[in-house]
Amino acid sequence: MALTHKQQLFVDAYLRCWNATRAAIEAGYSEKTARQQGSRLLTNVDVQDAIQKKMAESAMNTNEVLYHLAQIARGDVTDLTDDRGLPNLQKAKALGKSNLIKKVRIKRAIVEASESDDASGDGPVLEYEGMVEGYDRLKALELIGRSLGIFKDNLDLTSGGEKIIFKTGMSTDEL
């Protein structure tokens, strides 16, 4: 059965905040009854199905996760900066690389022309200093390696089917 407009609004809001009361209020239900409405809506089979369907649509599969990790591992800082080494968010966005940026810091300073390398005359000059930080490439490579079975945390201590005999100096009755 199709959801009502309010129920659809509830589903969308619930998937954003994971709080049934808040989602009910966002969907237009009364604040006085939002708690009960949210609880009731979460037990509605059609609403549950809609939530599950949307979650399945937005879930990442293994290939998508590996693709994003590979983008991080292959990331190049020149895709995120301009010719002077300053962060360039427009360039990163145009290249589809803005998702590789973890943190950006830009600092502006007014300095005297005599202190500036870029000075072309007298008076104060505005200088920029910037830093762009991407996600950890080694961590991305490690996660890819683990997924592909290249790196393993466990150590196989089996004997390969051979019988293991322990010598403790004690008889089996004493153990």
C-alpha positions, 0 to 999 in steps of 0.5 A: 500500500502506498504511503501518505504524504505525511508518512513519506515525510516521516520516513525521510526525516527518520532516516536523517535523524534516527529519532521517531519523535523528531521525525514525526514533528518534521513530518507535520504531526503535533508536538503533543502527540509526536512521541506516540505518532512516531512509535506508531509509525515505526510499527506500521508495516508499510513505513517499515518497508519504506525505511528498509527500501531506502536504507538498501538503496543508500547502502554501499556495496563492497565494490563502492567501498573499495572504489572510494578507498582506492580514490583516497589511496591514489589521491594527489594533492595537486588536484586539491591545490592551485599553482601556489600550493593554496587549497582550491576547492573549486578545482577539487570539485571540478575534478570530482575530488572534493570528497578526498578533503578532510580539512582545509585551513586558510590564513590571511595576513596583511604584511608590509610590502618590504616583508612580502615576496609578492610586493610590487609597490609600497603599502600593505600587501594581503598574503595567503597561507593555506593547508589542505589535508586529505584522508590517510592514504596508508590507512586506505591501502591497509583497508584495501589490502585486508579486503583483498586478503593481502594482509591478515591479522590471524596466524595459523597455528594448526599443524596441517592435519598432523598429530601434535604431541606435547611433552610436559613430563606429566602423564595423561592421568596427571593432566 
